[in-house]
Each structure stands twice: as C-alpha cells, then as structure tokens.
Amino acid sequence: MLGTPALSARTAVVDAAAAGGAASYAWLMIALPLLGAAVLLLAGRRSDAWGHWLGVLASAGSFVVGLLVVLQLIGLEPDERVLSLHLFTWLPVGDLTVNAGLQLDPLSMSFVMLVTFVGTLIHVYSVAYMEHDVDRRRFFAYLNLFVAAMLLLVLADSYAVLFVGWEGVGLASYLLIGFWNHRTDYAVAAKKAFVMNRVGDVGLLLAMMMMFAAFGAVDFQGVFAGAAGASQGMLTVVGLLLLLAACGKSAQFPLQAWLGDAMAGPTPVSALIHAATMVTAGVYLVVRSGPIFEGAPGAQLAVVVVGAITLLFGAIVGMAKDDIKKVLAASTMSQIGYMMLAAGLGPVGAAFAILHLITHGFFKAGLFLGAGSVMHAMDDEVDMRRFGGLGKYMKVTWLTFAAGWLAIIGFPGLSGFWSKDLIIEAAFVGEGWRPWVFGTVALLAAGLTAFYMSRLFFMTFHGEERWAPTSEGKKQRPHESPALMTVPMVILAVGSVGLGAALVVGDTFTSWLEPAVGAVEHHDPVIPIPVIMGATIVLMALGVFLAWRQYGASTVPVEAPRGSVLTRAARQDLYQDAVNEGVFMRPGQYLTRALVYGDSAVVDGAVMGLARGTSGMGGWLRRLQTGYIRSYAAIMLVGVVAALVVVLAARG
C-alpha cells in the first residue's frame, strides 16, 4: 500500500521563541557559513594558511545547530513540529509587510541536515582536492556562501525571503562554476548557468506578484490560507510560474541545457550542486507550494509531464556521454526528474520525492567525489574511454563508487531501491491513462539508469587499461587519493547502502514529514506492487547485463565510434543548445535588431527630423534679421502697402 500525505492534516505554526531551546538560535545555521564567507573574502591572502579549515568549521557548526533543532522537533508532539522564528521586519511598504523569519519544520530541517552534513563532507574533501590551488581560500569562501544561501532558501518562512536565498544560490553557483575563469569555456559555462537561471527567476517574481495581488501576502501562512478559497484559474497560473522557476534551478525541461556545462567547476562544486544545494531547490519549491498545486490540477499535471520528459531526456543523454562528470550530470537531471514527477503527483508522491532527494544526495555526492578521486589519479582526465582497470589500483575509490552505483541503479536493499521504487509505485496510482503512461516512463527509466551507470562503472574500473601516456611519454600510474578525500567517500558510501532502509522501515520518514506535507493515507497502484517491484528488478538486471556485455566483457575502443543517429544526437545533448539558439536566441537577436532599427529610424528619425526642421526654419528666419535699418524700413513699407491693398479691396 502506498502512503499519501493529505493536505488537511497540516499543522498550525508555533512561535519558536516561545518554544525555546535550540530553535531560538536557528539563525546561527545561516549566520555561521555566511560569517565564514565574509571573513575569508575580507581577510584575503592573510587567511591562505588556515582559511580552508575555517570554511570546514563554519559548515560543521551549521550541522551541529541543525542537529540540535531536529532533536528538539523530535521531542515535540507531531502537531507542534512547525515552528516560526521571527527575526526582524524587513519590508513595511503600504499594504505589504514582509517579516524576515525562519520556518522550522520537518521539511525544512530535512534539507538542513542534507545540506550541512553532505556539504561538510564536501568541504573536508575539498581541503585535499584543492590543496595546490593558489585560490583555495576563495574557493572555501564561495562554498560557505553556497551553503548559507541554500539554508536561507529552505528555512525561509515566506516567498520573499526564499527569493533572497534563491538568488544567493544562483550567485554562488556562478562564482563556483566559473572559479577557473581564466579558461574562456569555463567562464562561458558559468554565464550560461546564470542567464538560464534568470529565466526561471522571472517565474518566481511574477508568481509572488500574483500572490500579493490575490492574497495581499507573500508569506507561506498567508498564501496557503488564501489558496484555499482562490479560483482554480489563478492558482494554475501561479503554479505554472512556480514550475518555471523550479525548471531553471533544477535543470528540468526546457531549462536543462546549463547543467552539463556546469561541470566546468572543480569537482567538489559539482558534488555540492547536484547532491545538496542548487538542483534540489526546485523540488523543494514545488513540495513547499503543495497547497497551490493541489488547487490547480492543470499545473500539477504540468509538473508531472516536465518530470517525466526530463527523466527520459537525462537518461538518454547519459547513455552516450564519455565524460565521466557529464554522465553524472545527465544522471542528476534524470533523478531530479523522478523527484519532480513524484512531487507533481500531489499528496501521492510529495513525501517520496523528498525521500529520494535525501538518498540521492548521499549516493550522488559519493559518485561525484569518486569521479574527482579518479581525476586526481589520472591527471584530471575525464574521458572514460581512457580509463579502464582502475579498480585494482584504487580499492577504496572502487568500493565507495560501487556503493553509489548500486544505490542509484536500485539494487535491492540499498538506498536507491527503497526511494526510487516508492516513486515508481506512486506513478502507477490513479485513474485513466495517467498511471499507465507515467508509471511506464518511471519503470523504463529504471532500466536506462542501470545501463548508463553500469556503463560508467565498467568503463572506468574494469576491463583493459586504456591510459594515455603522460606528457613525458611514461604510462600513468593511478594511485589512491589521500585520507581527506577517501574518508568522506566512505561515509557517503555507508549512507548510500543503509540510509534508505533506515528511513523507510516503519514509515519513519513519511511520518516525520507529516506536519509539513500531511498525514498518510493508502492507495493501491493499478498494477500489484510485487509485479512492479519484480519488473523494476528485472529491468535493472537487464541494464547491468547489457552494459557488462558491451563495456565490461568486450574491448572498449579508445576513440568513440560514430554510432547511430540517436547516439550522435545524445552526444550533442539531443541538440538542446541548437534548439535554444534557433527558437529563442536567434529570434531574440532579430527582434532586438529590429527594435534598435525602429528606434533609430522611427523614434530617432522623428526627433532628428523635427530638430532639422526647426533648425532650417531658424536659418530662414535668420536671413530676415540683417541688422540694417533700410532693410527693416523696406519690409515695413511692403507691409503697410499690403495692408492698404487688403483694406481697399475689402471696401470695394
């Protein structure tokens, strides 16, 4: 039976100051990494020797505070687990008053635990990974800024405060993706991510404007209370605008083109973006805005459709890429598609979307850090066709990467099996054509995921060695990464193996989320659950077998073969950049040029024409002002004669 949160069970908000305890100091979760970023940026080179450890401590401090708040919430009754902490009055403008405050509930604190715990592990890993970078101190400042912005986003008690964190995440991602901006392609990748996210931001801004116009509020309590009596049409428009915002941040169709290019940043950045921060923000926005989407079935369906399209889109792209980081990027796009699909199912899948987001955070962070370990051993090589046989040289990396690989493909018993399987089952719940279409898509994607992730694993760690000679002509000798890199990978691997079962047993996690997303009901899928589980396992096993036969047991060519039409298209990201250029960029350029020409020819032409006419008239009149008395007397005489002629003609 499937658990489904119901809207009616959402609890009232309790004042955190009155509740006391760690909740009263929840603002420290944001303040600590923000202070760390400020110190590292302002101290400059003087903090080079110790700045990275300050960054680690700032993130770890946020985790400790967050853990204390979570323990406090666990000690409260379920209907008391939504706390509001008022900070200050931010925008007292006319009829609009926005208070800066935090909402501490199971949903926001689940994100806090993911962001701070996984984020701290990534900080520790980065100490060794960025050891030889002269700007390591600045890198840690940006990491702290990223964590602070994401925490503000998920802890905000209003859309206005959320928007500040939303923009902060965008800024931090721009700074980190383009961290090595001395390379033009990296700088362009950062700019591309920044611009495409601004498109989504327009949706969030317009949604907030409509909320204020309709409800007179932008805080969650005011908006959700107003949504209960609002028209379906208005909620649909707001929901679609929120979906546009989510597509930008979470790299969902049609705003997904930036994610692959975002691999330009250092690998720890990729781990942070994909596992704990930026791309999860869109899922959070949709789930947090549940009351709006539940009142707008059309917008809800749009979320499911976008998730389903992106789920397949990312999987197809991932099957053709040879760059290890870009395969993982396509995988993130696809897995976030799973979460969006679940979130769009409304009460049926909201809790399962967050469950998969949490488990995904662990195994995707582990996979990215494992990819960084491989790059560290292979002189920053990313082409999997030039790997092979690394497992025997990098035992810890191989073992931890294997844990993440088995988790993401849904191997029975591991984290991804529990969370992904629940989403697939939820997709088969409903009436009419929808459960059959969306359930089939979710099921098919499970097989595709098993294939492309197994392809990555076998090409990298198994088969014959395909290493290219170094610049000195000697063969590369892979080596294991230092402990500061491998220990975080081991911890993430443990989470990849056991976290899913720990959260699912006894409906632990769905019960924990009840105060934020609703109570649990039960619905049966259109296909019996054992059949769905069996089909998922069979497709997973088939994907692994096909990948092993082609990339594990067979010789992998160092140069990629030409491939089929679909393969070539997938290597080009299914021509998403070409489509964006043809549909949006070029027409935009032509429109801009037409407007510039119109402004020059019509507006400027009219203004300049009037100016030239006035100047010409002035020149002609200037000829009459000669300064000679005889000329003026002659003109006066002519005028008098003309006047007499007119008068005499009138009398006659």
ABEGO torsion letter per residue (X at the ends): XBBBBBAAABBBBBBAAAAEEAAAAAAAAAAAAAAAAAAAAAAEAAAAAAAAAAAAAAAAAAAAAAAAAAAAAAABBAAAABBBBBABBABBBEABBBBBBBBBBAAAAAAAAAAAAAAAAAAAAAAAAAAABAAAAAAAAAAAAAAAAAAAAAABABAAAAAAAAAAAAAAAAAAAAABAABAAAAAAAAAAAAAAAAAAAAAAAAAAAAAAAAGBABAAAAAAAAAABBAAAAAAAAAAAAAAAAAAAGBOAAAAAAAAAAABBAAAAAAAAAABAAAAAAAAAAAAAAAAAABAAAAAAAAAAAAAAAAAAAAAAAABABAAAAAAAAAAAAAAAAAAAAAAEAAAAAAAAAAAAAAAAAAAAAAAAAAAAAAAAGGBABAAABEGAAAABAAAAAAAAAAAAAAAGBBGBAAAAAAAAAAAAAABEBEAAAAAAAAAAAAAAAAAAAAAAAAAAAAABEBBABBBBAAGBBBBBBBBBAAAAAAAAAAAAAAAAAAAAAABGGAAAAAAAAAAEBBBBBBBABBAAAAAAAAAAAAAAAAAAAAAAAAABBBBABBBAEBAAAAAAAAGGGAAAAAAAAAAAAAAAAAAAAAAAAAAAAAAAAAAAAAAAAAAAAAAAAABAGBAAAAAAAAAAAAAAAAAAAAAAAX
